[in-house]
Amino acid sequence: MKKYILIAILAAAGLWSCNEDSLDASITVDSNFQSGTTGENGWIPEYAGYASTADSSQLDTVAATALLPRGLDTTQYGFRILSRYSKGNMFSYIKKRVTGFKPNKPYEMTLQVDLATKYTASAVVDKVTFKSGVSTIEPLTEKLTSGVYAFNLDKGTGTQVGKDVLLSGSIASTNLDTRYYTLLRYSNDGQPVTVTTNNSGELWFYAGTDSDYKDTTIFYFDRIIARFKEL
């Protein structure tokens, strides 16, 4: 698999490209994690759904930029996220704040997330769902009075999709050989949605896996790209 070549006029932050040939302002936010540096492009990993009393025998989390696994271009990087919670109900996600929009302004948006997976067995596939969304408030993991660390947006539970989810779908690999990862693409291309920025002219993105599987899963985010057109 060849990584994408980005053709854009980049601002100092390295995130924005504007279409000067159009009367409508357009913005592209594109992350492909190729520097190999964790935290590249502003993506932050977090986890939710676990009890505050969980110890290392029950809970395991690792998130970092890493070379892509077998089945993909192993000379290229992705964002690797590992999670295990022996009681299930774990949401493993990465998030990013995007600034520079006009405050309280509507934009037409398409979102694409490329996720690498190797899972085919129903024991995993039936219990793990990909979910991604955009929000005017920061996606957070908050400790509830019940002692559970919960996600603050409405992502839904398990395979059910909440109101704050834009993209969702199965994590089933298209390759039956589980030694190799394959890429799945989730996108609303052709069906753009309208999003309105907050008072500070910013939006928050998140993408992750909602899992009731009680053993380890490992996924790689290969590319995340959002395109906006000012309305």
Beta strands, then each sheet from edge to edge (+ up, - down):
strand 1: 26-31
strand 2: 44-48
strand 3: 59-67
strand 4: 77-85
strand 5: 90-98
strand 6: 106-117
strand 7: 128-135
strand 8: 141-143
strand 9: 149-151
strand 10: 167-170
strand 11: 182-187
strand 12: 193-196
strand 13: 203-211
strand 14: 217-230
sheet 1: 1+ 14- 4+ 3-
sheet 2: 1+ 14- 6+ 11-
sheet 3: 1+ 14- 6+ 12-
sheet 4: 2+ 5- 13+ 7- 10+
sheet 5: 8+ 9-
end
